[in-house]
Amino acid sequence: MSAISGIANLQSITASQQSAVGKAETIKDKLGGQTGPDITGASFTKRLQESLNSVAQAQKNAAQSVVDYETGKHNDLTKVMVDQQISSIGFQMTLNVRNKALSAYQEIMKMPV
């Protein structure tokens, strides 16, 4: 009797796995073959550099928006404020990541060898 219940359990597990695979294929088809970011090709330093460049570009955009508003090229104050907030949040995030990395480095250096 236990062999029959074991076979029934295996069949149930197999059916669940097939259902999950079917759902995954359906989602993949709906996405049209899109894939996520390539995490195997980019190194940590490259991603970090790209992030820092992105923050720097946001700061340049915010500064340019302010100059454009002050010189009268654009009259959209909300765009200026949004650009400044994006720049500020990016800088704060970068600063927090740096602080966490520095804290982790200091903790590692305190570890006995």
C-alpha positions, 0 to 999 in steps of 0.5 A: 500500500505504501508503494502505491501512495509513493507512486501517487505522490511522485505522479502528483509532483511530476504533474506539478512540475509540468504545470510550472514548466507550462506556465513558465513557457506561457510567460516566456511566449507572452514576453516575446522572447525578451530576456533579462539583463545579462548578468554573466557578462558584466563585472562588478566594477563595470556596473559600479562605473555605469551607476556612477556615470548615471548619477553624474549625468543626472547631476549634469541634467539638473544643472543644465535644467536650472541654467535653462530655466534661469536664462529663459530657455524653458519655463517649466519649473516642475521639470527643474524641480524633478531633475533636481530631486532625481539628482539628489536621490541618486547622490544620496543613494550613492553616498549610502552605498559608499558608506555601507561598503566602507563599513563592510570593509572596516568590519572585514579588517577587524576580523581576526585572521 
